[in-house]
Amino acid sequence: MPKTPTLTPLAVAALALLAEGPTHPYEMYQTLVQRSEDRLVKVRPGSLYHTVDRLAREGMVRAIGTEREGNRPERTTYEITDEGSLALGERVAEIIGTPVNEFPEFPLGLGEAHNLSLDTVVALLRRRVGLIRADIAVLDTAIAAIKRKGLPAKYWIDVRYLRAMAEADAATLEDLIDDLVSGAISWDEEKHA
């Protein structure tokens, strides 16, 4: 039995939307942006169309109709296939169950921060914490709106996770700033071989 191709994050998002019901790529894009899933998946209309075309070639989705509104371009509506549903379930299970080092850039920057002045590092970290705290406020607003709508928690556990990770990130960086400002982490030490 041939191995199912690895699904990109955008392919997972597209299949998940089609698991909710048939739609066309432009509507998928609008839904992803409306749900703020573009914070989780890098999405542009062109890349989404390309992804849906690839999923169709691989038999994970199929076209079920084409419509045109006024003088707008034709829009092809797709639905998920049994193979697509299986691949979606397998990929989501793999993502949840298997930690992967995604090589984020920020730890690299921290590891090389000694190449900057202490004042610059502290200022940059404070700016970063401010931006993270602003994101937390946006997430808190989203969580409150979701709760008011009564959306079952299983549909937004990603938002809870993102909020918790942002809070931990901000708190850790605030502790680091305190250590840098107090001198608990010395910036004047020479490196040792």
C-alpha positions as YAML, in Angstrom:
chain: A
units: angstrom
residues:
- id: 1
  name: MET
  ca: [0.00, 0.00, 0.00]
- id: 2
  name: PRO
  ca: [1.55, 3.36, -1.02]
- id: 3
  name: LYS
  ca: [2.31, 5.77, 1.80]
- id: 4
  name: THR
  ca: [0.05, 8.80, 2.00]
- id: 5
  name: PRO
  ca: [1.99, 11.98, 1.14]
- id: 6
  name: THR
  ca: [2.78, 14.19, 4.12]
- id: 7
  name: LEU
  ca: [0.24, 16.96, 4.35]
- id: 8
  name: THR
  ca: [1.46, 20.53, 4.73]
- id: 9
  name: PRO
  ca: [-0.17, 22.69, 7.40]
- id: 10
  name: LEU
  ca: [-2.18, 24.44, 4.68]
- id: 11
  name: ALA
  ca: [-3.35, 21.08, 3.28]
- id: 12
  name: VAL
  ca: [-4.46, 20.06, 6.79]
- id: 13
  name: ALA
  ca: [-6.41, 23.32, 7.14]
- id: 14
  name: ALA
  ca: [-8.03, 22.86, 3.70]
- id: 15
  name: LEU
  ca: [-9.01, 19.25, 4.38]
- id: 16
  name: ALA
  ca: [-10.38, 20.22, 7.79]
- id: 17
  name: LEU
  ca: [-12.59, 22.87, 6.20]
- id: 18
  name: LEU
  ca: [-13.81, 20.39, 3.60]
- id: 19
  name: ALA
  ca: [-14.53, 17.89, 6.38]
- id: 20
  name: GLU
  ca: [-17.09, 20.48, 7.57]
- id: 21
  name: GLY
  ca: [-18.74, 20.48, 4.15]
- id: 22
  name: PRO
  ca: [-18.17, 21.19, 0.45]
- id: 23
  name: THR
  ca: [-16.81, 24.62, -0.42]
- id: 24
  name: HIS
  ca: [-14.55, 26.41, -2.88]
- id: 25
  name: PRO
  ca: [-10.99, 27.67, -2.23]
- id: 26
  name: TYR
  ca: [-11.94, 31.34, -2.07]
- id: 27
  name: GLU
  ca: [-14.51, 30.62, 0.64]
- id: 28
  name: MET
  ca: [-11.91, 28.47, 2.43]
- id: 29
  name: TYR
  ca: [-9.53, 31.41, 2.45]
- id: 30
  name: GLN
  ca: [-12.19, 33.76, 3.82]
- id: 31
  name: THR
  ca: [-13.12, 31.24, 6.53]
- id: 32
  name: LEU
  ca: [-9.50, 30.75, 7.59]
- id: 33
  name: VAL
  ca: [-8.99, 34.51, 7.92]
- id: 34
  name: GLN
  ca: [-12.34, 35.03, 9.66]
- id: 35
  name: ARG
  ca: [-11.45, 32.32, 12.21]
- id: 36
  name: SER
  ca: [-7.97, 33.83, 12.64]
- id: 37
  name: GLU
  ca: [-6.44, 30.53, 11.58]
- id: 38
  name: ASP
  ca: [-4.00, 32.55, 9.51]
- id: 39
  name: ARG
  ca: [-2.18, 32.89, 12.88]
- id: 40
  name: LEU
  ca: [-1.56, 29.13, 12.75]
- id: 41
  name: VAL
  ca: [-1.12, 28.51, 9.03]
- id: 42
  name: LYS
  ca: [0.56, 30.70, 6.45]
- id: 43
  name: VAL
  ca: [-2.22, 31.20, 3.92]
- id: 44
  name: ARG
  ca: [-2.57, 33.22, 0.73]
- id: 45
  name: PRO
  ca: [-5.28, 32.73, -1.87]
- id: 46
  name: GLY
  ca: [-2.82, 31.54, -4.53]
- id: 47
  name: SER
  ca: [-1.15, 29.01, -2.25]
- id: 48
  name: LEU
  ca: [-4.55, 27.72, -1.14]
- id: 49
  name: TYR
  ca: [-5.69, 27.18, -4.75]
- id: 50
  name: HIS
  ca: [-2.42, 25.36, -5.48]
- id: 51
  name: THR
  ca: [-2.86, 23.18, -2.37]
- id: 52
  name: VAL
  ca: [-6.44, 22.25, -3.30]
- id: 53
  name: ASP
  ca: [-5.30, 21.37, -6.84]
- id: 54
  name: ARG
  ca: [-2.60, 19.11, -5.40]
- id: 55
  name: LEU
  ca: [-5.10, 17.46, -3.03]
- id: 56
  name: ALA
  ca: [-7.39, 16.83, -6.01]
- id: 57
  name: ARG
  ca: [-4.56, 15.24, -8.02]
- id: 58
  name: GLU
  ca: [-3.78, 13.02, -5.02]
- id: 59
  name: GLY
  ca: [-7.42, 11.96, -4.72]
- id: 60
  name: MET
  ca: [-8.00, 13.53, -1.31]
- id: 61
  name: VAL
  ca: [-10.61, 15.99, -2.59]
- id: 62
  name: ARG
  ca: [-12.82, 16.03, -5.66]
- id: 63
  name: ALA
  ca: [-14.60, 18.75, -7.60]
- id: 64
  name: ILE
  ca: [-18.37, 18.49, -7.34]
- id: 65
  name: GLY
  ca: [-19.49, 21.56, -9.26]
- id: 66
  name: THR
  ca: [-18.69, 24.94, -10.70]
- id: 67
  name: GLU
  ca: [-20.61, 28.16, -10.24]
- id: 68
  name: ARG
  ca: [-20.33, 31.73, -11.44]
- id: 69
  name: GLU
  ca: [-21.74, 34.87, -9.82]
- id: 70
  name: GLY
  ca: [-22.18, 37.77, -12.20]
- id: 71
  name: ASN
  ca: [-18.98, 38.56, -14.05]
- id: 72
  name: ARG
  ca: [-16.76, 36.95, -11.38]
- id: 73
  name: PRO
  ca: [-14.52, 34.00, -12.29]
- id: 74
  name: GLU
  ca: [-15.93, 30.50, -12.06]
- id: 75
  name: ARG
  ca: [-15.55, 28.87, -8.66]
- id: 76
  name: THR
  ca: [-15.11, 25.14, -8.34]
- id: 77
  name: THR
  ca: [-16.61, 23.56, -5.25]
- id: 78
  name: TYR
  ca: [-14.75, 20.62, -3.69]
- id: 79
  name: GLU
  ca: [-15.55, 17.94, -1.17]
- id: 80
  name: ILE
  ca: [-13.25, 15.72, 0.86]
- id: 81
  name: THR
  ca: [-12.93, 12.07, -0.19]
- id: 82
  name: ASP
  ca: [-12.64, 9.05, 2.07]
- id: 83
  name: GLU
  ca: [-8.89, 9.03, 1.33]
- id: 84
  name: GLY
  ca: [-8.70, 12.70, 2.31]
- id: 85
  name: SER
  ca: [-10.57, 12.07, 5.57]
- id: 86
  name: LEU
  ca: [-8.20, 9.22, 6.41]
- id: 87
  name: ALA
  ca: [-5.11, 11.31, 5.56]
- id: 88
  name: LEU
  ca: [-6.43, 14.23, 7.61]
- id: 89
  name: GLY
  ca: [-6.99, 12.03, 10.66]
- id: 90
  name: GLU
  ca: [-3.56, 10.41, 10.34]
- id: 91
  name: ARG
  ca: [-1.76, 13.75, 9.94]
- id: 92
  name: VAL
  ca: [-3.58, 15.43, 12.84]
- id: 93
  name: ALA
  ca: [-2.77, 12.43, 15.06]
- id: 94
  name: GLU
  ca: [0.89, 12.62, 13.99]
- id: 95
  name: ILE
  ca: [1.06, 16.38, 14.69]
- id: 96
  name: ILE
  ca: [-0.50, 16.01, 18.14]
- id: 97
  name: GLY
  ca: [1.44, 12.93, 19.21]
- id: 98
  name: THR
  ca: [4.92, 13.61, 17.87]
- id: 99
  name: PRO
  ca: [7.02, 16.56, 19.05]
- id: 100
  name: VAL
  ca: [9.08, 18.06, 16.23]
- id: 101
  name: ASN
  ca: [11.84, 20.64, 16.49]
- id: 102
  name: GLU
  ca: [10.55, 23.36, 14.19]
- id: 103
  name: PHE
  ca: [13.75, 25.43, 14.45]
- id: 104
  name: PRO
  ca: [12.22, 28.76, 15.49]
- id: 105
  name: GLU
  ca: [14.52, 31.74, 15.01]
- id: 106
  name: PHE
  ca: [14.01, 33.38, 18.41]
- id: 107
  name: PRO
  ca: [16.13, 30.90, 20.42]
- id: 108
  name: LEU
  ca: [18.92, 31.46, 17.89]
- id: 109
  name: GLY
  ca: [18.63, 35.19, 18.48]
- id: 110
  name: LEU
  ca: [18.79, 34.68, 22.25]
- id: 111
  name: GLY
  ca: [21.84, 32.45, 21.84]
- id: 112
  name: GLU
  ca: [23.58, 35.19, 19.90]
- id: 113
  name: ALA
  ca: [22.31, 38.15, 21.98]
- id: 114
  name: HIS
  ca: [25.77, 38.52, 23.53]
- id: 115
  name: ASN
  ca: [26.78, 40.15, 20.23]
- id: 116
  name: LEU
  ca: [24.62, 43.17, 21.15]
- id: 117
  name: SER
  ca: [24.91, 45.65, 23.99]
- id: 118
  name: LEU
  ca: [23.03, 44.91, 27.19]
- id: 119
  name: ASP
  ca: [20.86, 48.01, 26.76]
- id: 120
  name: THR
  ca: [19.90, 46.94, 23.25]
- id: 121
  name: VAL
  ca: [19.01, 43.41, 24.36]
- id: 122
  name: VAL
  ca: [16.89, 44.68, 27.26]
- id: 123
  name: ALA
  ca: [15.09, 47.18, 24.99]
- id: 124
  name: LEU
  ca: [14.42, 44.52, 22.35]
- id: 125
  name: LEU
  ca: [13.17, 42.03, 24.93]
- id: 126
  name: ARG
  ca: [10.86, 44.65, 26.45]
- id: 127
  name: ARG
  ca: [9.48, 45.42, 22.99]
- id: 128
  name: ARG
  ca: [8.94, 41.72, 22.34]
- id: 129
  name: VAL
  ca: [7.16, 41.25, 25.67]
- id: 130
  name: GLY
  ca: [4.92, 44.22, 24.85]
- id: 131
  name: LEU
  ca: [3.96, 42.64, 21.53]
- id: 132
  name: ILE
  ca: [3.34, 39.27, 23.18]
- id: 133
  name: ARG
  ca: [1.17, 40.92, 25.85]
- id: 134
  name: ALA
  ca: [-0.79, 42.65, 23.05]
- id: 135
  name: ASP
  ca: [-1.31, 39.24, 21.39]
- id: 136
  name: ILE
  ca: [-2.50, 37.83, 24.71]
- id: 137
  name: ALA
  ca: [-5.08, 40.62, 24.92]
- id: 138
  name: VAL
  ca: [-6.29, 39.72, 21.40]
- id: 139
  name: LEU
  ca: [-6.50, 36.06, 22.39]
- id: 140
  name: ASP
  ca: [-8.40, 36.97, 25.57]
- id: 141
  name: THR
  ca: [-10.89, 38.96, 23.50]
- id: 142
  name: ALA
  ca: [-11.27, 36.03, 21.10]
- id: 143
  name: ILE
  ca: [-11.78, 33.58, 23.98]
- id: 144
  name: ALA
  ca: [-14.46, 35.82, 25.50]
- id: 145
  name: ALA
  ca: [-16.23, 36.08, 22.13]
- id: 146
  name: ILE
  ca: [-16.03, 32.31, 21.60]
- id: 147
  name: LYS
  ca: [-17.46, 31.69, 25.06]
- id: 148
  name: ARG
  ca: [-20.32, 34.15, 24.42]
- id: 149
  name: LYS
  ca: [-21.16, 32.30, 21.21]
- id: 150
  name: GLY
  ca: [-21.23, 29.03, 23.13]
- id: 151
  name: LEU
  ca: [-18.83, 27.28, 20.74]
- id: 152
  name: PRO
  ca: [-17.89, 23.94, 22.31]
- id: 153
  name: ALA
  ca: [-14.38, 23.99, 23.78]
- id: 154
  name: LYS
  ca: [-13.16, 21.15, 21.54]
- id: 155
  name: TYR
  ca: [-13.24, 23.57, 18.58]
- id: 156
  name: TRP
  ca: [-10.92, 26.11, 20.14]
- id: 157
  name: ILE
  ca: [-8.39, 24.23, 22.23]
- id: 158
  name: ASP
  ca: [-5.74, 25.68, 19.91]
- id: 159
  name: VAL
  ca: [-6.62, 29.17, 21.14]
- id: 160
  name: ARG
  ca: [-6.29, 28.05, 24.76]
- id: 161
  name: TYR
  ca: [-2.91, 26.50, 23.95]
- id: 162
  name: LEU
  ca: [-1.65, 29.59, 22.12]
- id: 163
  name: ARG
  ca: [-2.72, 31.80, 25.01]
- id: 164
  name: ALA
  ca: [-0.96, 29.61, 27.58]
- id: 165
  name: MET
  ca: [2.23, 29.46, 25.51]
- id: 166
  name: ALA
  ca: [2.22, 33.25, 25.00]
- id: 167
  name: GLU
  ca: [1.75, 33.79, 28.74]
- id: 168
  name: ALA
  ca: [4.65, 31.44, 29.53]
- id: 169
  name: ASP
  ca: [6.79, 33.14, 26.89]
- id: 170
  name: ALA
  ca: [6.09, 36.62, 28.28]
- id: 171
  name: ALA
  ca: [6.66, 35.55, 31.89]
- id: 172
  name: THR
  ca: [9.96, 33.83, 31.02]
- id: 173
  name: LEU
  ca: [11.20, 36.88, 29.12]
- id: 174
  name: GLU
  ca: [10.15, 39.21, 31.94]
- id: 175
  name: ASP
  ca: [12.23, 37.07, 34.33]
- id: 176
  name: LEU
  ca: [15.15, 37.23, 31.88]
- id: 177
  name: ILE
  ca: [14.84, 41.03, 31.66]
- id: 178
  name: ASP
  ca: [14.87, 41.23, 35.47]
- id: 179
  name: ASP
  ca: [18.03, 39.09, 35.59]
- id: 180
  name: LEU
  ca: [19.73, 41.24, 32.95]
- id: 181
  name: VAL
  ca: [18.78, 44.53, 34.60]
- id: 182
  name: SER
  ca: [19.73, 43.36, 38.12]
- id: 183
  name: GLY
  ca: [23.08, 41.98, 36.95]
- id: 184
  name: ALA
  ca: [22.20, 38.40, 37.90]
- id: 185
  name: ILE
  ca: [23.27, 37.68, 34.33]
- id: 186
  name: SER
  ca: [26.51, 39.55, 33.80]
- id: 187
  name: TRP
  ca: [27.05, 41.11, 30.39]
- id: 188
  name: ASP
  ca: [30.66, 42.04, 31.05]
- id: 189
  name: GLU
  ca: [32.15, 38.55, 31.37]
- id: 190
  name: GLU
  ca: [34.63, 37.50, 28.72]
- id: 191
  name: LYS
  ca: [33.93, 34.33, 26.85]
- id: 192
  name: HIS
  ca: [35.92, 31.25, 27.78]
- id: 193
  name: ALA
  ca: [37.31, 28.72, 25.34]
...
